[in-house]
């Protein structure tokens, strides 16, 4: 994974910034609305080593990458991050692009 990572900045809600190596990805979420219609939402994900980001990501944090800002969040009440891989070394953080830096 390290070979595919790119430099990014993780920004906590309080403004604290941490340089991280992140691997961009995506997740497709599906949920039914009140009318039974399936709604699809795609998130931009960033895979970050837990050792680089020891505290859990929280809704409202952000990742700055390639001149864009991505807010940490997930649709439909889903958790904003999950473990990636079986050894819990990497966090998959769900985000949405919210504009330039």
N, C-alpha and C positions, 0 to 999 in steps of 0.2 A: 504494500500500500504506500509506503514512503516514496517509492519511485514515481507514483502518480500524484503526489500531493503538491499543493501550491501554497505560497505564503498568504496568510490572511490575518486579520486582527479580530479577536473576540472582544466585544464591548459589553460589559455588565451594565445593568440599569443605573448603577451609581456612577458610571463613567469610567470605571477601572478598565484598562485595556491590557490584553495579553496577546503577544505574537504567537501564532500557531501555524502548524502545517496541516492543511485540510485537503481532503479529496472530495471534489464536487460530485454530486449524484442527484437522484430524484426518487420520489415515492409517489405513487398514484393511490389516492384515497377514494373509496366509493361509499356512499351512504344513500339511503332512501329518504326523500323528503316526505312531508305530510300527505302528499298526493300519490305516493307510491312510485314516483319517478326517481330513477337512480341518478344521483349527482356525482360527477367526478371532479376531484380537485387534485392538482399536481403540486407538490412542494419541491423546492430546491433544497437538497440535503447537503450537509457537509459532514464527512467522516473525520473525526479528530481523535487522536490517541488520548486515552484517559489520563495518561501521565502528563500530557501537556495542558489538560484542563481538569484538574482534580475535583473542583466543585461542580455540582450538577447544573447544567444549563437551565435557565428559567425563562418563561414567557416574558417577552419584553426586552430581553437581551438582544444583541445584534452581532452579525458577522459582516465585516467589510472585506470585500474581495473584488479585484479587478475594477475598482472605481465605483462599485455598487454597494448599497447597504441592504442587508437581508435581516428582517426581524425574526427572532425565534418564536415560532408559533406552530400550531397544528389545528386542522379543522375538526369539527364534530366532537370536541371534547377529548380527542386523542392526546396522549402524552407528547410533549415537545421533543423528546429524544428517546432513543432505545439503544440497547447494546447491539453491536454488530459483531458477529462471530461468536464462537462458543466459549472463548476464554475471558470475555469482558475486558478486553484491552482497548476497544474502540467504541466511541459513542457516535451514533448516527443522529445528527441534530436536524430537525425539520425547520424550514424557514420559508419566508415569502419575501420576494424583492419589493423594496419600498422606495427605491430611487437611488440617485447618486449620492456620493459622499459630501 
